[in-house]
Amino acid sequence: MRRRDFLRATGATAAAGASLALGCGDNLLAVTSAAVLEADATGAIVWLGGSAGADVEVTVTTLAGVAIAERRVRLGPAGTGWFELTGLLAATTYLVVPGGLGPLSFRTAPVSDAPATVRLAWSADCDLDPQFDSPMLATLAGLDVDCYVSLGDFPYADNAPGAITRAEYTTRHHALRDDPRVQAVLDRTSLRAIYDDHEVRNDWDLGSWAREPDRHVAALAAWDDFFPLRRADRTGPGVRYRRWRMGAHVEAFLLDTRRFRTDKAAADDGSKTMLGPVQRAWLVDGVRASPARFKLIFTTVPLDFGFTDEHWPAYRRERDALLADLSGLTGVLFLSADHHWFASHRHARGVREFQAGPLSRGLLTPPPAVAGVLVRIHEYNVGLLEVDAAGVMTVRCIGADGGERHREVLSADDLQVG
């Protein structure tokens, strides 16, 4: 039984399911949001948001209702708390009941040698201002995916008056997580995320960090309260880029295109970088060594074909060197967001990219199409990617009404870097 079918069958009794949590009467007031983060084949993070200092009881069960974990989590000063689940079974659906919320449903990834079907969605740009209302979040919640990858601007913490202190950033994050439309998405799948610019301030880089260090430190401290990483992924101070497997056919690499980015106004010489030398080496070495048929590279900003100096053309030397380092590999696909329209691109060396979003923010008008721009779709959207057990990839653009706007079927050989 797929998770969507199970949740439809049990939706009328979701409140009764909350009785699985111990002491749930107090929890009804204490917990206002919850999420499952960073799920892989054997574990995940259960994250909670609510009242600072509150104790929240959480039960994790199988679909059959067998309890596998019961935890009491005390929410910290930011009104957040979390714990790491380990020892889970691969390719298995679990339910999480945190206090009066839920159940949240998530599915662990297949083991790395299993040729199983996997489905993920990706997008970006979630601003809950009523002027951007659409059914897009409800559509995303109904897609029945193994995980959703958010490529930034979740939330828009710099909307006027822009957040400056850690407490102000925390308030913006809580406002987004507490919204029932966002919680509906988090009820149905696990989340992986990286920031872009608006979680801190518009167009931030190391230059803006030097001018406002306290603000940038506060913003990322708040981010870490809402997006904690698995213990194995905490590889060093400030490192939030990471990778994960989804069965035999898929390995994903999630880049941080902000924290190590030098000033965009600088000359594009050998020292100008979006990734920094350590992250770039990590990416190239990881992709080249990956045995997966498909290597998915998530970048918050596109490789080309936009209209600002905020994406990869402003760092052309590094981008071109990166693609050269991946030359000869098959199954390499870039997935991006940020520009507020869906697009299918073919770049130099035959490199393919799909760009998705926005979820809930103003649509932007793209510049005139040039060679390499294969498709553009100017509406709210989410990207949907599936790799079946036979190793065939299908990428779709899904509109706010749930309709399919674009589809491409790809083999690993179709995604060769020349």
Steps between C-alpha positions, in 0.01 A plus 500: 500500500638842402510764774244715322248216500568427866457861604178532303369192674595628845446873452166500680663358813819708506399662831454160659848406381638781714410296808810293426704788644545492874350790695361655183270743684794725588653442159196647324615844615873434496564386143389706199704347218698187423708353219708200405836610362796335328349152459723234346493120499553454874409820681354851511459804722169575670471877548248684720398864535289667767527659843848546644558272798208271422535123529357316200441126483556341159415150385634343180317197363483276200198517269360207697513709819796324663690755711872510425595813697357721773686817586449801724645815343544826690478796263790741533506880527416535130191284543658214307621151578594186317639151527664258261338168416739217413468131425202539266420255223568607143213573258253501788222742591485632857256722685601771749249629755634812676261615769174621350630511142527237232534233417795594283587236241843442349673227306862398542714470188582167338842357581778608267507175301121471451374593150177646638271775373554835673309828469597845620370852454694824504419869489567823693365842595226472762347830615161471671388855422137464381581665168687182403223256596444202270433126539872429446580390856194275512605348168851438632355333810311256278788392275597189702877545481782344700636844588464868419816702438466873572755714317467812706299809586310296759411737665540856370651623825607830345149617408456850641581564772783254447613278785828605662528307828487128563166541676356682199622232260355235730161671490502494118583129492225417749245699300573290192512162677181570696297568187261207438577497127869445569425247775284306253808452282712397799230254610546301179872472433847572633683825430852588395589865464771756448472877525539743214506874568171609657544290813777751583473810280461565130800390290730427794857380456829532687508870413171570676609272785803723558274807514234346731663206678264491798193486276636216289609298804155549657322392183696177462473418871123525462516288185682226689225497763245416229712281271730287719724251325564134568806432710687349206443815292642739760845492346628843602406854609273664245479191279143434393554354153444126498419190295269200531407181317154395387548141390732368231409754236512840676753697700423864581740785577355811668722805456540809716535784247500781761718437805828479305411738215743787444379847403302480176633843395860377500687429179441147374855384554637181645412598857130577444286212622143403575581170671841551654785258422412243767136464396592492131752219557243314713247524216732398218654213696159378615333512160794338324512219758125442518386156379141625462354511151377855556690772684263784592668833579270745679608863462283781635588723204497391133801441280390763245217671308382746764508877527699582815859469618387267777533170313788304354591726203644749752739218598557374148858383545413281795187367329686411181783337695247300702330367187839414351583304816183292442580433135434146381253409773148381423187553706590851619200732543484847656180600682453866591249770593508875586385659172124459556417302186542139395760427232677219320855588395785352297835661574852472362636144497142377468436554872130485586318700765141539617399813689186505719295744707358710640269336751350823632660825389470741208562364152786668314522564128798319345734663250468401133575133440833411341657177379500254787161604639280205408183575700368779722178488702388819668278397792519358853658157481693221661743263332426129531773244430455124492750225427339161452643163597635453146703820529293726276453860615189712445501871583173692512384854563186499717280811511302633794188312389689169492514487122811392316650786299813331366656153496835358390614138517876460531760226517840535665657530155273797426669674792863466395742785562701553182 
